[in-house]
Amino acid sequence: MAFNDLISGALTTSGQVRNEPVQARSSERIATLLDAASAVVAEVGIERLTTAMVAERAGASIGTVYRYFPDRIAVLAAMSLRGFERFLRLSVENLEATKPTTLDEAITCLIDAAVELHRTEPGFTSIRLSDQIALPEVDGGTASAARIAGPLAAIFIEELGVDAEGLAERLDIALTMGDALLVRAFIIDPKGDPAAIEATRALVTGYLAPAAVRA
C-alpha cells in the first residue's frame, strides 16, 4: 500500500451537487462558484454566507448557483469536501517527497500540508477537519478526521511498521486536536502564529508517541 492510496481510501462521494459535472464547462462553473464561496467565507465567515453572495461574487445568476447547489449548506459541504481533498493531495505530495521512516516524520508532513493550506486557501481556516458539515448521512459521524484516520493507520502500519493497536482511534483524536489548534494559530495571526503551530506539532506527536513504537 502506497501513501497515494490515502486519497482513494479517505475520499467519499459528495452527493451535494444537483447535477454532477459531466462536462468540463460544468466542472469549471462549479469550481468558480466554490472559489467565490471560499472568498466570501474568508471575509464574512460561514454563518453569514448566502447563495446570493456566492452568485454575486462569481458574477453568476442565482439560478446558476441553484442549478448545482440546493442551498447554502450544500455549498459549504462542497467547499468542505474540496478543502479536504486538497489537504489529502498535498499531504500525499509531502509524504511521497519526504519518504518518512518514523511516525513523527509522517505526521509532520500532514501538519505542514495543513499549515500551507491555512496560509494559501481562502476559507480553509473556517472549514475544519473536525466539522461535520459534509455527508451527514454517513454513519458514525462525518468529521473528516474520522474518515482519514482508518486509511492513515493502515498505511502507517504497513509502511512504517508502527504499533497497530488503537492507532486509528489515536490518529482520529490527534488530527482533531491538531486541527483545532491550527485554526487557533491562524485566528491569532493570519500568517499562522509560530508558537501555536509549534505547540500543535509538540502536542500531536506527544499524544501519538505510544503508537510510534515499532511493532
Sequence and secondary structure as in RCSB ss.txt:
>XXXX:A:sequence
MAFNDLISGALTTSGQVRNEPVQARSSERIATLLDAASAVVAEVGIERLTTAMVAERAGASIGTVYRYFPDRIAV
LAAMSLRGFERFLRLSVENLEATKPTTLDEAITCLIDAAVELHRTEPGFTSIRLSDQIALPEVDGGTASAARIAG
PLAAIFIEELGVDAEGLAERLDIALTMGDALLVRAFIIDPKGDPAAIEATRALVTGYLAPAAVRA
>XXXX:A:secstr
  TTHHHHHH       SS   SHHHHHHHHHHHHHHHHHHHHH STT  HHHHHHHHT  HHHHHHH SSHHHH
HHHHHHHHHHHHHHHHHHHHHHH  SSHHHHHHHHHHHHHHHHHHSTTTTTS TT   S TTSTT   HHHHHHH
HHHHHHHHHH B  TTHHHHHHHHHHHHHHHHHHHHHH TT  HHHHHHHHHHHHHHHGGGGSB 
